[in-house]
Amino acid sequence: MGVKMPKKVKPQRPTRDEYELEELGNSLVEAYEEKNEVCLAVWQKDPIRGKIVKLDGQTQLVHIESEFKTIKVKFIDILKVESI
């Protein structure tokens, strides 16, 4: 008689529809092209503030320059983009 251990439940990333993802992508491209400083709400992390220096379509990463360092964030983990 073995005792079954409960499975660990991993928090699920919020699901978004195609329209929401397109709006998010447009906001990122606009901020990148205009070189605006932004504040990104990122899933399960603190907000990131800085300028977008690269949008990498192959790796789906957004490169943000913040306080002399570059932070790479997965596009799918970005919940919200706010211009500062």
C-alpha positions as CSV (number, residue, x, y, z in Angstrom):
1,M,0.0,0.0,0.0
2,G,1.8,3.0,-1.3
3,V,0.8,6.6,-0.3
4,K,0.2,8.8,-3.3
5,M,1.9,12.2,-3.1
6,P,-0.2,15.1,-4.4
7,K,1.0,16.6,-7.6
8,K,2.5,20.1,-7.4
9,V,0.3,22.5,-9.1
10,K,2.2,25.1,-11.2
11,P,0.6,28.5,-11.5
12,Q,-0.8,29.0,-15.0
13,R,0.1,32.0,-17.2
14,P,-3.0,34.1,-17.9
15,T,-4.5,33.2,-21.3
16,R,-5.1,36.0,-23.8
17,D,-6.9,36.0,-27.1
18,E,-5.4,36.9,-30.4
19,Y,-6.7,40.4,-30.3
20,E,-5.0,41.1,-26.9
21,L,-1.7,39.7,-28.1
22,E,-1.8,41.8,-31.3
23,E,-2.5,44.9,-29.2
24,L,0.4,44.1,-26.9
25,G,2.7,43.5,-29.9
26,N,1.7,46.8,-31.5
27,S,2.4,48.7,-28.2
28,L,5.9,47.1,-28.0
29,V,6.7,47.9,-31.7
30,E,5.5,51.5,-31.2
31,A,7.6,52.0,-28.0
32,Y,10.6,50.5,-29.8
33,E,10.3,52.6,-32.9
34,E,9.7,55.9,-31.0
35,K,12.4,54.9,-28.4
36,N,10.0,55.6,-25.5
37,E,10.7,54.5,-22.0
38,V,8.2,51.9,-20.9
39,C,7.1,50.0,-17.8
40,L,6.3,46.3,-18.5
41,A,4.2,44.2,-16.2
42,V,5.7,40.7,-16.4
43,W,4.1,37.5,-15.2
44,Q,5.5,36.4,-11.8
45,K,8.2,39.1,-11.8
46,D,8.5,42.7,-10.7
47,P,7.7,45.4,-13.3
48,I,10.6,46.3,-15.6
49,R,11.2,49.9,-16.5
50,G,13.5,50.9,-19.5
51,K,13.8,51.3,-23.2
52,I,13.2,48.5,-25.7
53,V,16.4,48.0,-27.7
54,K,15.6,44.8,-29.6
55,L,12.5,42.8,-30.6
56,D,13.7,39.3,-31.5
57,G,11.1,37.5,-33.5
58,Q,13.0,34.2,-33.7
59,T,13.5,33.7,-30.0
60,Q,10.3,35.7,-29.0
61,L,12.4,37.8,-26.7
62,V,12.1,41.5,-25.9
63,H,15.4,43.1,-24.9
64,I,15.0,46.0,-22.5
65,E,17.8,48.3,-21.5
66,S,17.4,49.2,-17.8
67,E,20.0,51.0,-15.7
68,F,23.0,50.1,-17.8
69,K,22.0,46.4,-18.2
70,T,19.9,44.5,-20.8
71,I,17.1,42.4,-19.6
72,K,15.6,39.7,-21.9
73,V,11.9,39.0,-21.4
74,K,9.7,36.4,-23.2
75,F,7.0,38.1,-25.2
76,I,4.4,35.7,-23.8
77,D,5.3,36.7,-20.2
78,I,4.5,40.4,-20.8
79,L,1.1,41.2,-19.4
80,K,1.0,45.0,-20.0
81,V,2.9,47.8,-21.6
82,E,2.7,51.4,-20.2
83,S,4.5,54.4,-21.7
84,I,6.3,56.6,-19.2
